[in-house]
């Protein structure tokens, strides 16, 4: 995990977790997301990370639907928000200090003892709303057979959440 010198974990951040960007090669079939629509992979990941951030004392997680309502009113998408100059204004209306977003990338599956496997990488970034400064970035990966997507995603997000919490607490002690 990389932490910006601008990050002050003594301040409890109100964050909204946006849908993650799912990166896949053209015509790639997913092993990790078996049974789930690939279009939903970013939303599922964001929901799983938001659940983990709720457990960390450094953060208050704002419900994404609150932010979505403001974005719809302004005719912006979550992607458009990050690319627009309106991030500070919108975040003020939604009452958030930062946006957490990221990406999910899946490498083509392999074959381990007759079972298809998949390597999935998750990267999350916390972006301060008022000026777009990245406060921290964290990543994890999972290589998994497709038998239990829900458990595998939970474990990967739990690992990411624990990494964020450890770093948050280390910075807080200084």
Phi and psi in degrees as GROMACS dihedral restraints (atoms count N, CA, C in turn):
[ dihedral_restraints ]
;  ai    aj    ak    al  type     phi  dphi    fc
    3     4     5     6     1  -111.2    20    10
    4     5     6     7     1   130.2    20    10
    6     7     8     9     1  -118.7    20    10
    7     8     9    10     1   131.3    20    10
    9    10    11    12     1   -73.4    20    10
   10    11    12    13     1   146.3    20    10
   12    13    14    15     1   -62.6    20    10
   13    14    15    16     1   -17.0    20    10
   15    16    17    18     1   -78.3    20    10
   16    17    18    19     1   -11.8    20    10
   18    19    20    21     1   -81.0    20    10
   19    20    21    22     1   127.8    20    10
   21    22    23    24     1  -119.9    20    10
   22    23    24    25     1   103.1    20    10
   24    25    26    27     1   -76.0    20    10
   25    26    27    28     1    -5.2    20    10
   27    28    29    30     1   -70.8    20    10
   28    29    30    31     1   -23.2    20    10
   30    31    32    33     1   -92.4    20    10
   31    32    33    34     1   127.2    20    10
   33    34    35    36     1   -76.4    20    10
   34    35    36    37     1   118.6    20    10
   36    37    38    39     1   -86.7    20    10
   37    38    39    40     1   134.1    20    10
   39    40    41    42     1   -89.3    20    10
   40    41    42    43     1   118.5    20    10
   42    43    44    45     1  -123.3    20    10
   43    44    45    46     1   150.7    20    10
   45    46    47    48     1  -115.3    20    10
   46    47    48    49     1   132.2    20    10
   48    49    50    51     1   -97.5    20    10
   49    50    51    52     1   114.0    20    10
   51    52    53    54     1   -86.4    20    10
   52    53    54    55     1   161.9    20    10
   54    55    56    57     1   -57.8    20    10
   55    56    57    58     1   135.7    20    10
   57    58    59    60     1   -79.6    20    10
   58    59    60    61     1   151.8    20    10
   60    61    62    63     1   -82.3    20    10
   61    62    63    64     1   124.7    20    10
   63    64    65    66     1   -96.2    20    10
   64    65    66    67     1   120.5    20    10
   66    67    68    69     1  -108.8    20    10
   67    68    69    70     1   119.4    20    10
   69    70    71    72     1  -139.8    20    10
   70    71    72    73     1   153.9    20    10
   72    73    74    75     1   -73.3    20    10
   73    74    75    76     1   152.6    20    10
   75    76    77    78     1   -55.9    20    10
   76    77    78    79     1   138.3    20    10
   78    79    80    81     1    61.4    20    10
   79    80    81    82     1    18.5    20    10
   81    82    83    84     1   -80.1    20    10
   82    83    84    85     1   133.2    20    10
   84    85    86    87     1   -96.0    20    10
   85    86    87    88     1   145.0    20    10
   87    88    89    90     1   -96.5    20    10
   88    89    90    91     1   133.0    20    10
   90    91    92    93     1   -92.1    20    10
   91    92    93    94     1   -45.2    20    10
   93    94    95    96     1   -58.2    20    10
   94    95    96    97     1   -43.4    20    10
   96    97    98    99     1   -92.7    20    10
   97    98    99   100     1    25.7    20    10
   99   100   101   102     1   -48.5    20    10
  100   101   102   103     1   128.7    20    10
  102   103   104   105     1    87.0    20    10
  103   104   105   106     1   -10.4    20    10
  105   106   107   108     1  -113.9    20    10
  106   107   108   109     1   147.4    20    10
  108   109   110   111     1   -69.4    20    10
  109   110   111   112     1   135.5    20    10
  111   112   113   114     1   -62.8    20    10
  112   113   114   115     1   -28.5    20    10
  114   115   116   117     1   -64.9    20    10
  115   116   117   118     1   -24.5    20    10
  117   118   119   120     1   -91.6    20    10
  118   119   120   121     1    -5.5    20    10
  120   121   122   123     1   -58.5    20    10
  121   122   123   124     1   -41.5    20    10
  123   124   125   126     1   -67.3    20    10
  124   125   126   127     1   -38.2    20    10
  126   127   128   129     1   -69.9    20    10
  127   128   129   130     1   -43.1    20    10
  129   130   131   132     1   -61.7    20    10
  130   131   132   133     1   -42.5    20    10
  132   133   134   135     1   -64.3    20    10
  133   134   135   136     1   -44.8    20    10
  135   136   137   138     1   -60.8    20    10
  136   137   138   139     1   -43.2    20    10
  138   139   140   141     1   -62.7    20    10
  139   140   141   142     1   -42.0    20    10
  141   142   143   144     1   -66.2    20    10
  142   143   144   145     1   -38.8    20    10
  144   145   146   147     1   -71.4    20    10
  145   146   147   148     1   -38.9    20    10
  147   148   149   150     1   -58.2    20    10
  148   149   150   151     1   -40.4    20    10
  150   151   152   153     1   -59.5    20    10
  151   152   153   154     1   -40.2    20    10
  153   154   155   156     1   -72.0    20    10
  154   155   156   157     1   -38.4    20    10
  156   157   158   159     1   -65.3    20    10
  157   158   159   160     1   -28.1    20    10
  159   160   161   162     1   -60.9    20    10
  160   161   162   163     1   -24.2    20    10
  162   163   164   165     1   -85.7    20    10
  163   164   165   166     1    -7.8    20    10
  165   166   167   168     1  -100.2    20    10
  166   167   168   169     1   123.5    20    10
  168   169   170   171     1   -62.1    20    10
  169   170   171   172     1   -17.0    20    10
  171   172   173   174     1   -75.9    20    10
  172   173   174   175     1   -11.5    20    10
  174   175   176   177     1  -128.5    20    10
  175   176   177   178     1   146.2    20    10
  177   178   179   180     1  -116.1    20    10
  178   179   180   181     1   124.6    20    10
  180   181   182   183     1   -96.5    20    10
  181   182   183   184     1   123.9    20    10
  183   184   185   186     1   -90.7    20    10
  184   185   186   187     1   136.3    20    10
  186   187   188   189     1   -59.1    20    10
  187   188   189   190     1   130.0    20    10
  189   190   191   192     1   -61.7    20    10
  190   191   192   193     1   -30.0    20    10
  192   193   194   195     1   -63.6    20    10
  193   194   195   196     1   -29.5    20    10
  195   196   197   198     1   -63.5    20    10
  196   197   198   199     1   -45.2    20    10
  198   199   200   201     1   -68.3    20    10
  199   200   201   202     1   -40.8    20    10
  201   202   203   204     1   -59.9    20    10
  202   203   204   205     1   -39.1    20    10
  204   205   206   207     1   -62.0    20    10
  205   206   207   208     1   -41.4    20    10
  207   208   209   210     1   -67.3    20    10
  208   209   210   211     1   -41.6    20    10
  210   211   212   213     1   -63.2    20    10
  211   212   213   214     1   -41.9    20    10
  213   214   215   216     1   -63.2    20    10
  214   215   216   217     1   -40.2    20    10
  216   217   218   219     1   -61.0    20    10
  217   218   219   220     1   -36.2    20    10
  219   220   221   222     1   -92.7    20    10
  220   221   222   223     1     2.9    20    10
  222   223   224   225     1    57.7    20    10
  223   224   225   226     1    44.9    20    10
  225   226   227   228     1  -119.2    20    10
  226   227   228   229     1   154.7    20    10
  228   229   230   231     1  -102.7    20    10
  229   230   231   232     1   170.8    20    10
  231   232   233   234     1   -60.0    20    10
  232   233   234   235     1   -40.3    20    10
  234   235   236   237     1   -64.7    20    10
  235   236   237   238     1   -43.6    20    10
  237   238   239   240     1   -61.1    20    10
  238   239   240   241     1   -32.9    20    10
  240   241   242   243     1   -62.3    20    10
  241   242   243   244     1   -45.5    20    10
  243   244   245   246     1   -68.0    20    10
  244   245   246   247     1   -24.5    20    10
  246   247   248   249     1   -96.0    20    10
  247   248   249   250     1    -2.6    20    10
  249   250   251   252     1  -101.4    20    10
  250   251   252   253     1   163.4    20    10
  252   253   254   255     1   -82.7    20    10
  253   254   255   256     1    -0.9    20    10
  255   256   257   258     1   -91.0    20    10
  256   257   258   259     1     6.5    20    10
  258   259   260   261     1   -55.3    20    10
  259   260   261   262     1   -48.4    20    10
  261   262   263   264     1   -61.0    20    10
  262   263   264   265     1   -45.1    20    10
  264   265   266   267     1   -65.0    20    10
  265   266   267   268     1   -48.0    20    10
  267   268   269   270     1   -63.9    20    10
  268   269   270   271     1   -43.7    20    10
  270   271   272   273     1   -64.6    20    10
  271   272   273   274     1   -34.1    20    10
  273   274   275   276     1   -63.7    20    10
  274   275   276   277     1   -42.9    20    10
  276   277   278   279     1   -65.1    20    10
  277   278   279   280     1   -34.3    20    10
  279   280   281   282     1   -86.0    20    10
  280   281   282   283     1    -9.3    20    10
  282   283   284   285     1    72.9    20    10
  283   284   285   286     1    35.0    20    10
  285   286   287   288     1  -116.8    20    10
  286   287   288   289     1   151.0    20    10
  288   289   290   291     1   -93.5    20    10
  289   290   291   292     1   -29.9    20    10
  291   292   293   294     1  -152.3    20    10
  292   293   294   295     1   160.5    20    10
  294   295   296   297     1  -112.2    20    10
  295   296   297   298     1   134.9    20    10
  297   298   299   300     1  -110.0    20    10
  298   299   300   301     1   125.6    20    10
  300   301   302   303     1  -146.7    20    10
  301   302   303   304     1  -179.5    20    10
  303   304   305   306     1   175.7    20    10
  304   305   306   307     1  -159.7    20    10
  306   307   308   309     1  -141.0    20    10
  307   308   309   310     1   157.6    20    10
  309   310   311   312     1  -127.3    20    10
  310   311   312   313     1   127.6    20    10
  312   313   314   315     1  -127.5    20    10
  313   314   315   316     1   138.7    20    10
  315   316   317   318     1  -121.8    20    10
  316   317   318   319     1   125.1    20    10
  318   319   320   321     1   -84.4    20    10
  319   320   321   322     1   154.7    20    10
  321   322   323   324     1   -59.5    20    10
  322   323   324   325     1   145.8    20    10
  324   325   326   327     1   -68.7    20    10
  325   326   327   328     1   154.9    20    10
  327   328   329   330     1  -114.4    20    10
  328   329   330   331     1  -165.9    20    10
  330   331   332   333     1  -135.0    20    10
  331   332   333   334     1   114.0    20    10
  333   334   335   336     1  -116.4    20    10
  334   335   336   337     1   112.2    20    10
  336   337   338   339     1    51.5    20    10
  337   338   339   340     1    47.9    20    10
  339   340   341   342     1    76.9    20    10
  340   341   342   343     1     4.9    20    10
  342   343   344   345     1  -114.3    20    10
  343   344   345   346     1   128.2    20    10
  345   346   347   348     1   -65.7    20    10
  346   347   348   349     1   136.2    20    10
  348   349   350   351     1  -126.4    20    10
  349   350   351   352     1   165.8    20    10
  351   352   353   354     1  -143.4    20    10
  352   353   354   355     1   141.2    20    10
  354   355   356   357     1  -105.2    20    10
  355   356   357   358     1   117.9    20    10
  357   358   359   360     1  -120.1    20    10
  358   359   360   361     1   131.3    20    10
  360   361   362   363     1  -111.3    20    10
  361   362   363   364     1   135.4    20    10
  363   364   365   366     1  -119.0    20    10
  364   365   366   367     1   130.6    20    10
  366   367   368   369     1  -128.0    20    10
  367   368   369   370     1   132.0    20    10
  369   370   371   372     1  -122.3    20    10
  370   371   372   373     1   144.4    20    10
  372   373   374   375     1  -132.1    20    10
  373   374   375   376     1   140.4    20    10
  375   376   377   378     1  -107.2    20    10
  376   377   378   379     1   118.4    20    10
  378   379   380   381     1  -113.9    20    10
  379   380   381   382     1   121.0    20    10
  381   382   383   384     1   -66.1    20    10
  382   383   384   385     1   130.6    20    10
  384   385   386   387     1   -69.5    20    10
  385   386   387   388     1   -36.9    20    10
  387   388   389   390     1   -69.2    20    10
  388   389   390   391     1   -26.0    20    10
  390   391   392   393     1  -141.0    20    10
  391   392   393   394     1     1.2    20    10
  393   394   395   396     1    78.2    20    10
  394   395   396   397     1     8.9    20    10
  396   397   398   399     1   -71.7    20    10
  397   398   399   400     1   132.0    20    10
  399   400   401   402     1   -77.5    20    10
  400   401   402   403     1   117.3    20    10
  402   403   404   405     1   -83.6    20    10
  403   404   405   406     1   -37.5    20    10
  405   406   407   408     1  -157.1    20    10
  406   407   408   409     1   159.3    20    10
  408   409   410   411     1  -138.8    20    10
  409   410   411   412     1   137.5    20    10
  411   412   413   414     1  -140.6    20    10
  412   413   414   415     1   153.4    20    10
  414   415   416   417     1  -147.1    20    10
  415   416   417   418     1   158.0    20    10
  417   418   419   420     1  -153.3    20    10
  418   419   420   421     1   168.6    20    10
  420   421   422   423     1  -143.1    20    10
  421   422   423   424     1   163.5    20    10
  423   424   425   426     1  -142.9    20    10
  424   425   426   427     1   133.7    20    10
  426   427   428   429     1  -111.1    20    10
  427   428   429   430     1   124.5    20    10
  429   430   431   432     1  -148.7    20    10
  430   431   432   433     1   146.8    20    10
  432   433   434   435     1   -76.3    20    10
  433   434   435   436     1   164.7    20    10
  435   436   437   438     1   -84.8    20    10
  436   437   438   439     1     4.7    20    10
  438   439   440   441     1   -61.7    20    10
  439   440   441   442     1   -39.3    20    10
  441   442   443   444     1  -136.2    20    10
  442   443   444   445     1    82.1    20    10
  444   445   446   447     1   -59.9    20    10
  445   446   447   448     1   -45.8    20    10
  447   448   449   450     1   -59.7    20    10
  448   449   450   451     1   -47.4    20    10
  450   451   452   453     1   -65.9    20    10
  451   452   453   454     1   -41.6    20    10
  453   454   455   456     1   -64.5    20    10
  454   455   456   457     1   -41.7    20    10
  456   457   458   459     1   -65.8    20    10
  457   458   459   460     1   -44.1    20    10
  459   460   461   462     1   -57.5    20    10
  460   461   462   463     1   -45.8    20    10
  462   463   464   465     1   -63.0    20    10
  463   464   465   466     1   -42.1    20    10
  465   466   467   468     1   -65.3    20    10
  466   467   468   469     1   -43.1    20    10
  468   469   470   471     1   -71.1    20    10
  469   470   471   472     1   -32.4    20    10
  471   472   473   474     1   -64.4    20    10
  472   473   474   475     1   -42.5    20    10
  474   475   476   477     1   -61.5    20    10
  475   476   477   478     1   -44.1    20    10
  477   478   479   480     1   -64.2    20    10
  478   479   480   481     1   -43.9    20    10
  480   481   482   483     1   -60.9    20    10
  481   482   483   484     1   -41.8    20    10
  483   484   485   486     1   -65.7    20    10
  484   485   486   487     1   -38.2    20    10
  486   487   488   489     1   -63.4    20    10
  487   488   489   490     1   -44.1    20    10
  489   490   491   492     1   -63.7    20    10
  490   491   492   493     1   -43.6    20    10
  492   493   494   495     1   -63.8    20    10
  493   494   495   496     1   -44.7    20    10
  495   496   497   498     1   -58.2    20    10
  496   497   498   499     1   -46.3    20    10
  498   499   500   501     1   -68.0    20    10
  499   500   501   502     1   -40.8    20    10
  501   502   503   504     1   -59.0    20    10
  502   503   504   505     1   -43.9    20    10
  504   505   506   507     1   -70.4    20    10
  505   506   507   508     1   -36.9    20    10
  507   508   509   510     1   -63.4    20    10
  508   509   510   511     1   -44.7    20    10
  510   511   512   513     1   -65.7    20    10
  511   512   513   514     1   -36.5    20    10
  513   514   515   516     1   -66.6    20    10
  514   515   516   517     1   -30.1    20    10
  516   517   518   519     1   -73.3    20    10
  517   518   519   520     1   -30.1    20    10
